[in-house]
Amino acid sequence: METEAFNGLYLSKEIRKSIKEMGFREPTEIQEKCIPLILEGKDIIGHAQTGTGKTAAFGIPLMELLDPANKKAQAIVVCPTRELANQVSEELGRLAKYIPELKVLSVYGGLSVDSQISALKTGAQIIVGTPGRIIDHLERQTMQTDDIGIVVLDEADEMLNMGFREAIEEILGTIPLGRQTLLFSATMPKPILRLTEQYQKDPVLVKVVQEELTVPQVKQYYFEVKDNAKPEALKRLIDAENIKSALVFCNAKKEVDKLVIKLRSRGYPADALHGDIKQKKREQRMDMFKNEEIGILIATDVAARGIDVDNIEVVFNYDLPQELETYVHRIGRTARAGRPGLAYSFVSRKELGKLNAITKITNTDIIKRELPSNKDIEKIKEGRIADDIRMQIRRGHLDKYDDFVSGIADDTINYRQIAAALAKIILRNEK
């Protein structure tokens, strides 16, 4: 396959196209160090936290090394939890998007064993699963390991903490000895070192020291929301909290454009910022956002790198970022000039594992909240209007308006009726 450079790493055009769509512009430290070594066939000990880009660090070379024409399993990725297995499987699937013959299959508890058996018969080059379910398939002889040449142990320390050592050893014992073994772990306790001594050949240690990532001035909350309910969730929060300045992050340019259209159709002052928009227009929109002519700016991470605005009330993670450090860079934009910030994240049930990883990496609490209902929003708006009316009465200077109301009042219409009618008009316009 024809290759191109990815910051010095030469990859096939298919992989380059996938990683560009996923928003990668340059490799993270662990990707830069691991990918060449894995492509050379070396065993790896990756000492790195969740969120450093380690899935792509082993996923990208898997795409290059595996034979799409061979339908048998050639690589297996072992994860401690179904949530992580699902995340890894999805990311590998995105990497393999332009290699249609290359299939990724998830095997973990909670999914139908029969459907997994059927999928295994059809063929998949990469198996991603939890130790228990992998053992189950090995015992049923529904998973063949003869052609597996690469094994990845992801979050190995977590697997050992959960008591999976025997299961890991059993899995490794079924895979041909000539395999390449890649182990990734956030910590390096003695049991991990013993595992590497026993099952790896002259492994290369790749250590990524991660700086502490915290945003202490930002209050962080999350809402459990299904993907198709995100636009409505965003609208409700903007209305309920009367948000005037928000930065909304999406992972894909198409999602940015779709969301702008949905918000504008409902009268919200929204605009887009992403890589397909010409630089001059991006600069114009940034100036408009700073000057509060645009209230809601919807952006991708790459396009938003230069954003430095002091008056952002809230940052929305409409989509959780691919890399967990990106979460910190995003939400830090709402705590500027010594002001406290606010960050809201929309999280699907399958993303709760990623959310937990973010709380660990940032050493902060991200508190769950419930979305306001439509009735809640109506009451909130009524309260705001009532407060505004009280404030106008306290300020006085209402003679001109009193004359207007007097002109309407007569024997059949009293002031209370006029006030009720005006309230109806105001509240109706707020909907």
Phi, psi and omega per residue, in radians:
M1 nan 2.525 3.120
E2 -1.162 2.475 -3.070
T3 -2.088 2.746 3.041
E4 -2.392 2.811 -3.111
A5 -1.452 2.425 3.007
F6 -2.099 1.465 -3.088
N7 0.953 0.804 3.113
G8 1.670 -0.254 3.103
L9 -1.688 2.126 -3.098
Y10 -1.571 2.048 -3.065
L11 -2.229 2.765 3.124
S12 -1.141 2.727 -3.136
K13 -1.061 -0.614 -3.137
E14 -1.068 -0.766 -3.141
I15 -1.228 -0.719 3.110
R16 -1.004 -0.715 -3.124
K17 -1.138 -0.735 3.137
S18 -1.110 -0.854 -3.053
I19 -1.211 -0.493 3.070
K20 -1.171 -0.738 3.095
E21 -1.100 -0.562 -3.121
M22 -1.394 -0.044 3.065
G23 1.625 0.091 3.114
F24 -1.372 2.244 3.068
R25 -1.964 -0.524 3.074
E26 -2.614 2.635 -3.065
P27 -1.223 2.593 2.981
T28 -1.283 2.994 -3.070
E29 -1.026 -0.776 -3.086
I30 -1.226 -0.572 3.082
Q31 -1.161 -0.775 -3.118
E32 -1.077 -0.634 -3.105
K33 -1.459 -0.659 -3.006
C34 -1.452 -0.735 -2.984
I35 -0.964 -0.857 -3.138
P36 -1.085 -0.655 -3.136
L37 -1.169 -0.727 3.129
I38 -1.151 -0.714 3.112
L39 -1.110 -0.466 3.079
E40 -1.396 -0.130 3.124
G41 1.601 0.217 -3.103
K42 -1.350 2.584 2.920
D43 -1.354 2.499 -3.012
I44 -2.194 2.442 2.851
I45 -1.966 1.856 3.139
G46 -1.658 1.879 3.137
H47 -1.659 1.637 -3.030
A48 -2.701 2.579 3.109
Q49 -1.277 2.789 2.938
T50 -1.055 2.434 3.103
G51 1.717 0.028 3.131
T52 -1.614 0.005 3.128
G53 1.642 0.436 -3.039
K54 -1.267 -0.471 3.116
T55 -1.066 -0.794 3.086
A56 -1.214 -0.460 -3.138
A57 -1.088 -0.621 3.048
F58 -1.750 -0.434 -3.095
G59 -1.202 -0.730 -3.129
I60 -1.073 -0.866 3.100
P61 -1.141 -0.525 3.057
L62 -1.012 -0.757 -3.133
M63 -1.057 -0.595 -3.106
E64 -1.390 -0.585 -2.979
L65 -1.554 -0.477 -3.033
L66 -1.416 2.702 -3.119
D67 -1.735 1.846 -3.117
P68 -1.083 -0.427 -3.114
A69 -1.281 -0.386 3.112
N70 -1.600 1.977 -3.040
K71 -1.369 -0.118 -3.116
K72 -1.363 2.767 3.114
A73 -1.119 2.221 -3.128
Q74 -2.064 -0.252 3.116
A75 -2.553 2.545 3.104
I76 -2.316 2.337 3.129
V77 -2.025 2.087 -3.095
V78 -1.810 2.181 -3.083
C79 -2.142 2.646 -3.096
P80 -1.258 -0.539 -3.049
T81 -2.278 2.773 3.111
R82 -1.144 -0.590 3.137
E83 -1.086 -0.794 3.138
L84 -1.177 -0.723 3.125
A85 -1.022 -0.712 3.132
N86 -1.152 -0.756 3.129
Q87 -1.092 -0.805 -3.128
V88 -1.091 -0.774 -3.140
S89 -1.049 -0.750 -3.140
E90 -1.124 -0.759 -3.126
E91 -1.165 -0.714 3.084
L92 -1.109 -0.639 3.087
G93 -1.085 -0.697 3.101
R94 -1.165 -0.664 3.104
L95 -1.130 -0.577 -3.092
A96 -1.571 0.153 -3.014
K97 -0.931 -0.692 -3.059
Y98 -1.764 0.295 2.980
I99 -2.122 1.366 -2.960
P100 -1.023 -0.460 -3.120
E101 -1.335 -0.288 -3.080
L102 -1.556 2.093 -3.071
K103 -1.971 2.507 3.072
V104 -2.053 2.283 -3.100
L105 -2.183 2.284 3.072
S106 -1.627 2.370 3.026
V107 -2.321 1.912 3.096
Y108 -2.753 2.857 -3.126
G109 -1.071 2.563 -3.109
G110 1.772 -0.343 3.038
L111 -1.781 2.612 -3.123
S112 -1.063 2.212 3.101
V113 -1.115 -0.707 -3.103
D114 -1.072 -0.741 -3.140
S115 -1.170 -0.598 3.095
Q116 -1.177 -0.735 3.119
I117 -1.051 -0.764 3.118
S118 -1.072 -0.737 3.139
A119 -1.177 -0.651 3.109
L120 -1.129 -0.630 3.101
K121 -1.156 -0.656 3.132
T122 -1.141 -0.633 3.092
G123 1.977 2.342 3.055
A124 -2.658 2.311 -3.092
Q125 -1.351 -0.467 -3.125
I126 -2.140 2.182 3.057
I127 -1.879 2.229 3.071
V128 -2.086 2.178 -3.104
G129 -2.849 3.055 3.082
T130 -1.587 2.707 -3.072
P131 -0.964 -0.798 -3.075
G132 -1.059 -0.802 -3.100
R133 -1.274 -0.586 3.077
I134 -1.100 -0.793 3.100
I135 -1.031 -0.732 3.130
D136 -0.982 -0.819 -3.136
H137 -1.207 -0.614 3.099
L138 -1.118 -0.730 -3.141
E139 -1.187 -0.609 3.103
R140 -1.347 -0.192 -3.060
Q141 1.072 0.570 3.090
T142 -1.680 -0.084 3.094
M143 -2.162 2.156 3.130
Q144 -1.735 2.394 -3.077
T145 -1.992 0.059 -3.037
D146 -1.000 -0.598 -3.072
D147 -1.734 0.063 -3.132
I148 -1.282 2.086 -3.134
G149 -1.945 -0.199 -3.118
I150 -2.353 2.258 3.068
V151 -2.082 2.320 3.073
V152 -2.052 2.166 3.022
L153 -1.813 1.827 -3.054
D154 -1.687 2.334 -3.072
E155 0.911 0.973 -3.068
A156 -1.066 -0.656 3.137
D157 -1.092 -0.673 3.113
E158 -1.149 -0.673 3.117
M159 -1.117 -0.709 3.118
L160 -1.177 -0.704 3.103
N161 -1.058 -0.514 -3.124
M162 -1.563 0.080 3.059
G163 1.448 0.473 -3.077
F164 -1.686 0.241 -3.068
R165 -1.011 -0.851 -3.119
E166 -1.075 -0.689 -3.141
A167 -1.137 -0.725 3.114
I168 -1.074 -0.780 -3.139
E169 -1.111 -0.667 3.125
E170 -1.137 -0.745 3.126
I171 -1.099 -0.850 -3.120
L172 -1.093 -0.543 -3.131
G173 -1.214 -0.309 -3.127
T174 -1.636 -0.138 -3.024
I175 -1.767 2.401 -3.084
P176 -0.846 2.512 -3.045
L177 -1.145 -0.423 -3.122
G178 -1.361 0.194 -3.052
R179 -1.184 2.855 2.965
Q180 -1.791 2.209 -3.064
T181 -1.998 2.135 -3.119
L182 -1.993 2.115 -3.089
L183 -2.075 2.270 3.108
F184 -2.143 2.336 -3.065
S185 -2.665 2.447 3.120
A186 -1.335 -0.488 3.108
T187 -2.235 2.860 -3.105
M188 -2.193 1.122 3.086
P189 -1.234 2.951 -3.086
K190 -1.003 -0.699 3.126
P191 -1.036 -0.586 3.096
I192 -1.176 -0.777 -3.130
L193 -1.087 -0.665 3.107
R194 -1.143 -0.671 3.118
L195 -1.101 -0.743 -3.139
T196 -1.170 -0.673 3.135
E197 -1.113 -0.647 -3.041
Q198 -1.418 -0.592 -2.944
Y199 -2.093 0.025 3.122
Q200 -2.076 2.678 3.136
K201 -1.856 1.944 3.095
D202 0.752 0.987 -3.067
P203 -1.171 2.579 3.062
V204 -1.692 2.198 3.122
L205 -1.456 2.143 3.054
V206 -2.019 1.916 -3.061
K207 -1.927 2.216 3.086
V208 -2.008 1.931 3.133
V209 -1.466 2.122 -3.053
Q210 -1.752 2.216 3.084
E211 -1.196 2.678 3.139
E212 -1.163 2.273 -3.104
L213 -1.974 1.880 3.133
T214 -2.448 2.642 3.009
V215 -2.335 1.386 -2.947
P216 -1.118 -0.435 -3.059
Q217 -1.516 -0.030 -3.072
V218 -1.773 2.149 3.003
K219 -1.406 2.242 -2.991
Q220 -2.093 2.279 -3.138
Y221 -2.351 2.727 3.033
Y222 -2.333 2.698 3.128
F223 -2.188 2.231 3.102
E224 -1.387 1.942 -2.997
V225 -2.382 2.336 3.020
K226 -1.222 2.655 -3.057
D227 -0.962 -0.753 -3.074
N228 -1.294 -0.168 -3.138
A229 -1.739 0.000 -3.072
K230 -1.086 -0.768 3.140
P231 -1.013 -0.775 3.134
E232 -1.130 -0.692 3.127
A233 -1.075 -0.742 3.132
L234 -1.100 -0.790 -3.137
K235 -1.065 -0.770 -3.114
R236 -1.069 -0.748 -3.119
L237 -1.199 -0.684 3.092
I238 -1.072 -0.758 -3.137
D239 -1.211 -0.828 -3.051
A240 -1.103 -0.621 -3.051
E241 -1.853 0.121 3.062
N242 0.914 0.805 -3.063
I243 -1.289 2.233 -3.119
K244 -1.808 -0.431 -3.100
S245 -2.442 1.947 -3.089
A246 -2.402 2.495 3.028
L247 -1.942 2.105 -3.038
V248 -1.988 2.152 -3.100
F249 -1.792 2.205 2.986
C250 -2.033 2.712 -3.122
N251 -1.467 -0.350 -3.052
A252 -2.236 2.538 -3.126
K253 -1.082 -0.687 -3.136
K254 -1.071 -0.694 -3.138
E255 -1.158 -0.659 3.080
V256 -1.009 -0.891 -3.092
D257 -1.106 -0.731 3.134
K258 -1.094 -0.723 -3.099
L259 -1.209 -0.666 3.093
V260 -1.043 -0.783 -3.138
I261 -1.070 -0.775 -3.119
K262 -1.108 -0.736 -3.114
L263 -1.240 -0.745 3.133
R264 -1.086 -0.627 -3.134
S265 -1.120 -0.364 3.108
R266 -1.772 0.132 3.039
G267 1.581 0.186 3.139
Y268 -1.496 2.434 -3.115
P269 -1.379 1.348 -3.034
A270 -1.972 2.634 3.033
D271 -2.604 2.923 -3.001
A272 -1.887 2.698 3.058
L273 -2.537 1.883 3.079
H274 -2.707 3.088 -2.972
G275 -1.146 -0.346 -3.137
D276 -1.457 -0.125 3.121
I277 -1.587 2.319 -3.093
K278 -1.052 2.599 -3.045
Q279 -0.958 -0.745 -3.106
K280 -1.068 -0.742 3.130
K281 -1.169 -0.662 3.121
R282 -1.071 -0.742 3.131
E283 -1.128 -0.684 3.100
Q284 -1.082 -0.773 -3.120
R285 -1.180 -0.605 3.083
M286 -1.103 -0.760 3.117
D287 -1.103 -0.706 3.122
M288 -1.138 -0.642 3.105
F289 -1.164 -0.757 3.110
K290 -1.077 -0.655 -3.108
N291 -1.516 0.120 3.081
E292 1.144 0.382 3.007
E293 -1.382 -0.482 2.981
I294 -1.933 2.179 -3.110
G295 -1.551 -0.593 -3.056
I296 -2.188 1.962 3.128
L297 -1.831 2.127 -3.095
I298 -1.868 2.150 -2.924
A299 -2.454 2.777 2.897
T300 -1.627 2.849 -3.086
D301 -1.088 -0.737 -3.084
V302 -1.104 -0.799 -3.108
A303 -1.194 -0.455 -3.038
A304 -1.568 0.054 -3.050
R305 -1.014 -0.603 -3.076
G306 -1.575 0.116 -3.072
I307 -1.246 2.162 3.099
D308 -2.464 1.476 -3.063
V309 -2.141 2.316 -3.049
D310 -1.419 -0.388 -2.935
N311 -1.832 0.419 3.122
I312 -1.303 2.050 -3.115
E313 -1.242 -0.759 -3.034
V314 -2.601 2.506 2.988
V315 -1.851 2.234 3.075
F316 -1.790 2.192 2.889
N317 -1.556 1.434 3.125
Y318 -1.034 -0.701 2.949
D319 -2.092 2.370 3.005
L320 -1.102 2.476 -3.091
P321 -1.220 2.782 3.092
Q322 -1.156 -0.770 -3.121
E323 -1.834 2.350 -3.003
L324 -1.218 -0.520 3.079
E325 -1.080 -0.544 -3.141
T326 -1.039 -0.571 3.102
Y327 -0.971 -0.776 -3.118
V328 -1.152 -0.752 -3.141
H329 -1.116 -0.648 3.120
R330 -1.106 -0.998 -2.958
I331 -1.262 -0.352 3.107
G332 -1.133 -0.269 -3.126
R333 -1.308 -0.164 3.133
T334 -1.779 0.082 3.119
A335 -2.162 1.261 -3.090
R336 -2.011 2.760 3.075
A337 0.956 0.628 3.076
G338 1.352 0.070 -3.119
R339 -1.530 2.606 3.025
P340 -1.234 2.703 -3.122
G341 -2.098 3.002 -3.115
L342 -2.428 2.318 3.136
A343 -2.318 2.276 3.099
Y344 -2.062 2.361 3.107
S345 -2.141 2.363 3.018
F346 -1.657 2.178 -3.007
V347 -2.297 2.213 3.023
S348 -1.430 2.874 -3.103
R349 -1.022 -0.661 -3.106
K350 -1.270 -0.194 3.136
E351 -1.694 0.057 -3.099
L352 -1.094 -0.553 3.087
G353 -1.115 -0.728 3.101
K354 -1.136 -0.680 3.113
L355 -1.075 -0.738 3.100
N356 -1.071 -0.661 3.107
A357 -1.124 -0.651 3.115
I358 -1.135 -0.729 3.133
T359 -1.099 -0.612 3.119
K360 -1.226 -0.788 -3.043
I361 -1.229 -0.512 -3.135
T362 -1.703 -0.160 3.138
N363 0.977 0.699 3.115
T364 -2.346 2.831 3.060
D365 -1.587 2.327 3.003
I366 -1.989 1.909 -2.926
I367 -1.548 2.375 3.117
K368 -1.344 2.383 3.035
R369 -2.272 2.763 3.086
E370 -1.710 2.514 3.099
L371 -1.188 2.487 3.063
P372 -1.191 2.528 3.083
S373 -1.414 2.974 3.091
N374 -1.086 -0.627 3.097
K375 -1.158 -0.698 3.089
D376 -1.019 -0.771 -3.093
I377 -1.141 -0.701 3.094
E378 -1.037 -0.785 -3.139
K379 -1.139 -0.685 3.130
I380 -1.105 -0.763 3.132
K381 -1.131 -0.732 3.095
E382 -1.039 -0.731 3.117
G383 -1.099 -0.712 3.137
R384 -1.130 -0.749 -3.141
I385 -1.150 -0.713 3.113
A386 -1.078 -0.726 3.107
D387 -1.111 -0.675 3.141
D388 -1.150 -0.709 3.116
I389 -1.084 -0.812 3.133
R390 -1.040 -0.715 -3.124
M391 -1.137 -0.726 3.132
Q392 -1.120 -0.630 3.112
I393 -1.157 -0.725 3.129
R394 -1.123 -0.638 -3.130
R395 -1.251 -0.471 3.136
G396 1.338 -2.637 -3.114
H397 0.986 0.808 -3.078
L398 -1.881 0.128 -3.039
D399 -0.972 -0.795 -3.128
K400 -0.995 -0.713 -3.092
Y401 -1.365 -0.509 3.078
D402 -1.124 -0.695 3.086
D403 -1.071 -0.704 3.133
F404 -1.071 -0.787 -3.128
V405 -1.188 -0.680 3.124
S406 -1.055 -0.596 3.138
G407 -1.171 -0.403 3.132
I408 -1.531 -0.651 -3.053
A409 -1.162 2.491 3.017
D410 -2.693 -2.805 -3.093
D411 -1.163 -0.458 -3.093
T412 -1.733 -0.242 -3.110
I413 -2.203 2.122 3.126
N414 -1.806 3.004 -3.084
Y415 -1.061 -0.641 -3.120
R416 -1.123 -0.691 3.120
Q417 -1.153 -0.696 3.117
I418 -1.092 -0.763 3.132
A419 -1.080 -0.713 -3.138
A420 -1.147 -0.711 3.138
A421 -1.140 -0.742 3.105
L422 -1.101 -0.712 3.104
A423 -1.074 -0.712 3.118
K424 -1.063 -0.782 -3.137
I425 -1.090 -0.792 -3.114
I426 -1.113 -0.844 -3.081
L427 -1.190 -0.610 3.103
R428 -1.132 -0.684 3.118
N429 -1.214 -0.369 3.136
E430 -1.366 -0.297 -3.066
K431 -1.309 nan nan
